[in-house]
Amino acid sequence: MENDKVVLCGASIYTQKYYLNEQFKSLPEGIRDELQIMCVLYTEEIGGVLKLVFDEEGNLQFETDWEEGDLLYDEIGSILKIKQLQRTRTELLESLELYYKVFILGQAYSGEDV
């Protein structure tokens, strides 16, 4: 099932790097910047690695990981931070899902997803 997922972007506290999938370089610069800020701030605050991935249906999901023995990673804080991002960035996340479903998966736009 992992192969059915498409990574949108991610950041790692370990490598101090941010990644944006080349498939999404056509997103507006403001959205790309917002994704970068969101991912980098998450890893600075929580630690570990954060990835935003689309599942096979086009739903955007947050995936986290951390290195074994990383005592600075905040597992409880991670759950709370992701819930906060889902609540405060709802419009952005829903728009990205719609973009993916229409432009990448080729689904018809019905106007009901907005």
Sequence and secondary structure as in RCSB ss.txt:
>XXXX:A:sequence
MENDKVVLCGASIYTQKYYLNEQFKSLPEGIRDELQIMCVLYTEEIGGVLKLVFDEEGNLQFETDWEEGDLLYDE
IGSILKIKQLQRTRTELLESLELYYKVFILGQAYSGEDV
>XXXX:A:secstr
 GGG EEEEEEETTTTEEEE GGGTTS HHHHHHHHHHHHHHHHHH SEEEEEE TT  EEEEEE  TT TT  H
HHHHHHHHHHHHHTHHHHHHHHHHIIIIIS     STT 
